[in-house]
Amino acid sequence: MFVERKSVEQVEEGTELAPRFDENGLIPCITADVESNEVLMHAYMNEEALRRTIETGEAHYWSRSRKKLWRKGESSGLVQEVRELRIDDDQDCVWMRVAVAGTGASCHVGYRSCFYRAIPVGTEGGQPLRFVEQEKTFDPKAVYGDAPNPTKL
């Protein structure tokens, strides 16, 4: 499915999929809503996750905190159906546009998007983050129970 990277021309102008995974075997993936193009999340894929995403049409990622492959929605039901999958010019980043089952949310904290806070710019710093999503789309405890939070402190 993936070909060996042989030349800049092949990678940047060719039609062969030759993704460049980093030293940990990962490639970043930005996931957006297919209708609004709102960024829902950023995650990573390894070769298997990218391959399964292509083969099944459902988003698969590599969980760095759990160190395992995960199909988005396997525990929450918020499956991401891939409607479009793109790779950037040097094939080291993936962008997916998805339709999300259920509430349409993609954030394990309960918000629609993982990018639910804004950082004030043009200030000297120290300003509080501003919530751009005011309400959660779902209750994480009701969906996940007491499952451990994947966020590393």
Beta strands, then each sheet from edge to edge (+ up, - down):
strand 1: 27-33
strand 2: 39-45
strand 3: 60-63
strand 4: 68-71
strand 5: 80-87
strand 6: 94-100
strand 7: 117-118
strand 8: 130-131
sheet 1: 2+ 1- 6- 5+
sheet 2: 3+ 4-
sheet 3: 7+ 8-
end
